[in-house]
Amino acid sequence: MFSHVMLGANDIEASKAFYDAVLGALGIPPGRIDPKGRVIYMHDGGLFLLTRPIDGEPACHANGGTLGFAAATTEAADAWHAAGVAHGGTACENPPGWRDGPFGALYLAYLRDPSGNKICALHRKPA
């Protein structure tokens, strides 16, 4: 359904260090900086990008928006969360753990990145 996701970042270097750490915990290679100064992560045919806003205004997060990353295991989600906190992220919502919902049991871990974007690592309980 999606070809790519791009988030705004005010400090590209801090954001790259943060996402290199959290995405690295999920087995994704470090991002590359392109000639326009954007950070690009490629994995399984998808792209995740970080950029300074092209209008020159500060980046801001979406109120109510969350970007989720798939975690293969609960341990990967926990490593993702720990890496994020260690690299300038802020824990938010409940601590990492299982939650029951309409789509079954989900293991969720939430963070805010250095620019305030809310992100999540999600592991689905095997059927």
C-alpha positions in Angstrom: 0.0 0.0 0.0 2.8 2.5 0.9 5.9 3.2 -1.1 7.6 5.4 1.4 7.2 7.4 4.6 9.0 10.8 5.2 9.2 12.6 8.5 10.4 16.1 9.2 13.5 16.5 11.3 15.0 19.7 12.8 18.4 18.2 13.5 19.3 15.7 10.8 22.4 14.4 12.5 20.6 13.7 15.8 17.7 12.2 14.0 20.0 10.0 11.9 21.8 8.8 15.1 18.4 8.0 16.7 17.0 6.1 13.7 20.2 4.3 13.0 20.0 2.9 16.6 16.3 2.1 16.7 16.1 0.7 13.2 19.4 -1.1 13.7 17.7 -2.9 16.6 15.2 -4.3 14.1 17.9 -5.4 11.6 17.7 -2.4 9.3 21.0 -1.0 7.9 22.0 2.6 8.8 20.5 5.4 6.7 22.4 7.2 3.9 22.4 10.9 3.4 21.5 11.9 -0.2 22.7 15.1 -2.0 19.7 17.0 -0.7 20.6 16.2 2.9 17.8 13.7 3.4 18.4 10.5 5.3 17.1 7.4 3.5 16.6 4.0 4.9 15.8 1.1 2.6 14.4 -2.3 3.7 12.2 -4.9 2.0 11.3 -2.6 -0.8 10.1 0.2 1.4 11.7 3.6 2.1 11.8 5.6 5.2 13.1 9.2 4.9 14.0 12.1 7.2 14.2 15.6 5.9 14.3 19.2 6.9 11.0 20.8 5.8 11.5 22.3 2.3 9.4 25.3 3.2 12.2 26.4 5.7 9.8 26.2 8.7 10.6 24.0 11.7 9.6 20.4 11.6 6.7 19.5 13.9 5.0 16.3 14.8 1.4 15.3 13.9 -0.9 15.3 16.8 -2.6 11.9 16.8 -0.1 10.5 14.3 2.0 7.4 14.9 4.4 5.6 12.7 4.8 1.9 13.4 7.7 -0.3 12.7 7.4 -4.1 12.7 9.4 -6.1 15.3 10.0 -9.8 14.7 10.1 -10.5 18.5 9.3 -8.9 21.8 13.0 -8.8 22.4 13.5 -6.8 19.2 10.8 -4.3 20.3 12.5 -4.0 23.7 15.9 -3.4 22.1 14.3 -0.9 19.7 12.9 1.0 22.7 16.1 0.9 24.7 18.1 2.1 21.7 15.7 5.0 21.2 15.9 6.1 24.8 19.7 5.9 24.7 19.9 8.0 21.5 17.7 11.0 22.4 14.2 9.6 22.2 11.6 9.9 25.0 9.5 7.0 26.2 5.8 7.8 25.9 2.5 6.1 26.6 2.7 2.9 28.7 5.9 0.9 29.1 6.5 -1.7 26.4 4.2 -4.7 26.8 1.3 -6.7 25.5 -2.0 -5.1 24.8 -5.3 -6.8 23.7 -7.2 -5.1 20.9 -9.6 -5.8 18.1 -6.7 -7.3 16.0 -5.6 -9.7 18.7 -2.7 -9.4 21.2 0.0 -6.9 20.2 3.3 -6.1 21.9 3.8 -2.4 21.6 6.7 0.0 22.5 6.2 3.8 22.0 8.8 6.6 21.7 9.0 10.2 20.6 12.0 10.8 18.3 14.3 13.9 18.7 11.8 16.0 16.6 8.8 14.9 18.7 7.3 12.4 16.2 5.5 9.5 17.9 6.8 6.1 16.7 6.0 2.5 17.8 7.6 -0.9 17.5 4.9 -3.6 17.1 5.1 -7.3 17.4 2.0 -9.4 16.7 1.5 -12.5 18.8 1.8 -15.6 16.5 -1.6 -17.3 15.8 
